[in-house]
Amino acid sequence: MVHQEVFTVSTARRGSTEVTDAVAAVVARAGFAAGVAHVFVRHTSCSLLITENADPTVRRDLETLARRWAPDGDPAYQHDTEGDDDMAAHARAVLTGTSVSVPLAQGRLLLGTWQGIYLWEHRSSHGHDREIVVTVTGE
């Protein structure tokens, strides 16, 4: 059996937004005892990740690393249609991914104690409305 929902997350600018509760709500509405939740973001300049949910410095340090991997305004970039952060945002999304999958049991996500699901906005210039698709398969 399959259950699918789409929800929107509004971002302010570059940074992470926890979406664990929104995904868990979709899983609860699906009503499956066991299965998998696949979470996918429908954009090319943001990503999804599962990471530490207790200490926000982890996400700040990830941002520091991302600035090293894909710096804004690199003169080698050709794609800058939407500004200095344009190509860097696309590169960060490619490096970090646009989907995650989480097993579920007893109608709940089987995340670890310190894990959360985050939308990682890679655009620094302004916020965006980001669509997230959650597809739950199970029984």
C-alpha positions in Angstrom: 0.0 0.0 0.0 1.1 3.6 -0.7 0.3 6.9 0.9 1.6 10.2 -0.5 1.4 13.8 0.6 3.1 17.1 -0.3 3.7 19.9 2.1 5.5 23.2 1.7 8.3 24.7 3.9 9.0 28.4 3.7 12.7 29.2 4.2 14.1 32.6 5.2 17.5 32.1 3.6 20.5 29.7 3.7 20.2 27.3 6.7 18.4 24.3 8.0 14.8 23.8 9.0 13.7 20.7 10.8 10.8 18.9 9.1 10.8 15.7 11.3 7.4 16.5 12.8 5.8 17.2 9.5 7.1 13.9 8.0 6.0 12.0 11.2 2.5 13.5 10.8 2.3 12.1 7.2 3.5 8.7 8.4 0.9 8.7 11.2 -1.9 9.6 8.7 -0.7 6.7 6.4 -1.6 4.3 9.2 0.9 1.6 8.3 2.4 -0.7 11.0 5.6 -1.1 9.1 7.3 0.2 6.0 9.4 3.0 4.6 9.0 6.8 4.3 10.7 8.3 1.3 11.1 12.1 1.6 12.0 14.1 -1.5 12.4 17.8 -2.1 11.3 19.1 -5.5 14.0 21.7 -6.1 17.6 21.9 -7.3 19.1 24.5 -4.8 18.2 22.9 -1.5 18.6 19.4 0.0 17.4 17.0 2.6 19.5 15.4 5.3 19.3 13.4 8.5 21.6 14.8 11.1 22.0 15.7 14.8 18.9 17.3 16.2 20.2 18.1 19.8 23.1 20.5 19.1 22.5 23.2 16.5 26.3 23.7 16.2 26.4 20.6 14.1 24.3 22.2 11.5 26.3 25.4 11.7 29.5 23.4 11.2 28.0 21.7 8.2 27.3 25.1 6.7 31.0 26.0 7.3 32.0 22.8 5.4 29.5 23.6 2.6 31.1 27.0 2.1 34.4 25.3 1.6 33.0 22.7 -0.9 31.0 25.1 -2.9 31.8 28.8 -2.2 29.5 31.6 -3.5 30.7 33.7 -6.4 33.6 31.5 -7.5 34.9 33.1 -10.7 35.1 29.7 -12.3 31.4 29.3 -12.3 29.5 30.0 -15.5 26.0 29.7 -14.1 25.1 32.8 -12.1 21.7 33.7 -13.5 20.2 34.3 -10.1 23.2 35.7 -8.3 26.5 34.8 -6.7 24.9 32.0 -4.7 23.2 30.3 -7.7 25.8 27.7 -8.8 27.0 27.1 -5.3 23.5 26.3 -4.2 23.1 23.7 -7.1 26.5 22.2 -6.2 25.6 21.9 -2.5 22.3 20.1 -3.4 24.1 17.7 -5.7 26.7 16.9 -3.0 24.1 16.5 -0.2 21.1 15.0 -2.0 17.5 15.7 -2.5 16.0 12.7 -0.7 16.2 10.5 2.4 14.4 7.3 3.4 13.5 6.2 6.9 12.1 2.9 8.0 9.0 2.9 10.1 7.5 0.5 12.6 4.4 0.7 14.8 3.3 3.7 12.7 6.4 5.8 13.7 9.7 6.8 12.1 12.6 4.7 13.3 15.0 7.6 13.6 17.8 7.4 16.2 17.7 9.3 19.4 19.7 12.2 18.1 18.5 12.2 14.5 16.2 14.7 12.8 15.1 15.3 9.2 16.1 18.7 7.9 15.5 20.8 4.8 18.8 22.5 4.0 18.3 25.7 2.1 21.4 26.6 0.0 20.3 30.0 -1.4 21.6 32.9 0.6 20.0 35.8 -1.1 16.4 35.2 0.0 13.9 32.6 1.2 11.9 30.2 -0.9 8.8 28.0 -0.6 10.0 24.4 -0.9 7.8 21.5 -1.8 8.5 18.2 0.0 6.9 14.9 -1.2 6.5 12.2 1.4 5.7 8.7 0.0 5.0 6.1 2.6 4.9 2.4 1.6 3.9 -0.3 4.0 1.2 -2.4 5.5 
